[in-house]
């Protein structure tokens, strides 16, 4: 995925009520149950159907690092869909989302202002409408660049313009380098 997409996904995963399976066998069995067959899991993970069957039967235990990461990613993507949907809905309708970032940010503003990019550490609570935009874009398959732009627009409105109370002449906020990014529901 991406830095912003992974950050949103990690925030949603914090709402899980049960931990996802950790070892390869239970992870494979979960995916086989979800996708209704070993063939679909094999195609998803890029391995042979026989290899999937070995993990399900417990004959294979330790996958290679690349397979282990794909397996973990696919399990977490499908784990507790109702809890995931509820957390996203709550953030998009009532709670909003908190962004904690340390990044090089600048903005485009009128001549004479100090709009040069600089490292900023911000922890900002974004209102529900911004959380909804982020989750809707992520669900629609938005790229990291698009998620970054939506986040920058939200920071422009909420932080740099103080919800519209500061002068509205700020044209654009931009991330040029992100050192740390974390979302929290």
N, C-alpha and C positions, 0 to 999 in steps of 0.2 A: 504494500500500500504506500503510505507516505507519512511524513512527519505529522502533518495536521490530521490526516485520516486515522493514523495509528493513535494519536492523542485522544481523538473523540472515541475511538473504540475502547481504549484503556479506561476512559471515564465511565463508559457504560458497563464494562466488565466489573467495576468496583461494586456494582449493584447486585451482582450474582449472590444468591442465597446458599448455593452449594458449590464447592470447588469442582472444576472440570477434571476429568481423568488425567493422570500425569504420565503413566507408563504406556508403552506402545500397544500392548495387547488390549487393555480397556479402551484406549482411544480408537483402535481399529474396530472393535466390536460396536462402539457407539456410532461410528461413521457408517458401518454396514447396516445397522438398524435404521439410521436416519435416511440413507440413500437406497435402502431396500435391495441390497445385493453387493457382492464382492466385486463384480465387474465395474459398476459405477464408481466404487471407491478406488479401484485400480486406475481407471481413467483420470479421475480427479487428482490423484497423487503422482501419476506418471510412473507407476510400477506395474508388474505383472499381476494378474489375478491370483496366480499361485502364491505369490509373495504375500498378498493380503490374507489369503487363507492360512498361511503359516503363522502370521501374527495372531489371527483370530483363534487358532488352535493352541497357541502358546508354544509352538515349536521355534519361532523366531522371537527374540526379545529386545535386542538393542539395534535400532535402525541407525543408518548413517546420519551424520549431522544434517544434511540437506533434507532428507526424508523426515527426520524428527521435527525440524522446524515447520515443514509443510503440514505435517500431521497435526502438530499443536495448533497452528494457525487455523486450519479447517475445523478442528473440533471447537475451538473458542468462537469461531464465527457462527457456529450453529448451536452453541450451548445456551440453554434457557431462553428461548426466543420470547416467551411471554414476559419474563422479567426484564429482558432487554427492551421490549416494546413499551412496557410500563415506565421504565426509567426515562426513555426518550420522550414519551408523551408528557410526563411530569415536568421535565426540563423545558419542553417547548410550550407548555401551557401555563405553568404557575411558578416554578422554581428558578428557571434560567440556568445559566452555566457560568462557572468561574474559570477564568483563564489566568494562568501564572506563566509568565514568559520572561526570559532574559534574551533580548535580541537587539540587533542594530536596527533602529527605526528612525525614519525621517518623515517629513511631510512637505507638501507643496503649499505654500502660503504666499501672501502678498510680499512684495519687495520691502526689505527693511526688517523682516522678522528673522529669528534664529531657527531656520528650518533645516540646518545641517544634520545629517544622519549621526546618531550617537547611540551607544549602548544604553539601554533602559531596562530596568527590572520592574515589571508591572504585574500586579495582581488585581484584576478587575472583574467584578460581577457583571456579567452581560444579562440583560433582560430576556424573558422568554422568546420574544420575536426573533432575536438574533440566534438563540439556540435552535429554534425551529428552522431558520434559514440554513444553518450549518448542517443539521441532521438531514433536511430535505435534499440538500446538495450532495451530501455523502451518499445517501440512498440512491440518488439518480446517477451515481458514478462520476462525480466531479473529480477533477484532477487536484493534485496538491496545490497547484498555482491558484485554482479557483477557490479552494477552501481558504487559502492564505488571503486572497482578496476580500472574501466575505468577512474574515476575522479582522482584517485591517479596517474595513468600513465600519464594523461594530465598534472597534476601539476609537475610531475617529469620532463617532457620535457620542459614545458613552464617556470616554476618558478625555480626549483632546478637546471636545466641544462641550463637555459636561452636560450631556443630554440636551444640547441646543441652547444652554444658557450663556455660553461664551460666544464670542463673535463667530458668525457663520461663514467667514471668509476662507476657512481651511478647505482646500480643494481635495487633497488626497493624503492618505497615510500609507507608508510603504515599509515592508520588512525587507531588509537587504541581507541580513544574516541572522539566523535563529540559533542561539546556543542552547536554550532550554525551553521546552514548551510542555505544559501540562494542563489538561482540562479536568474539571471536577464538577459533578452534578450536585 
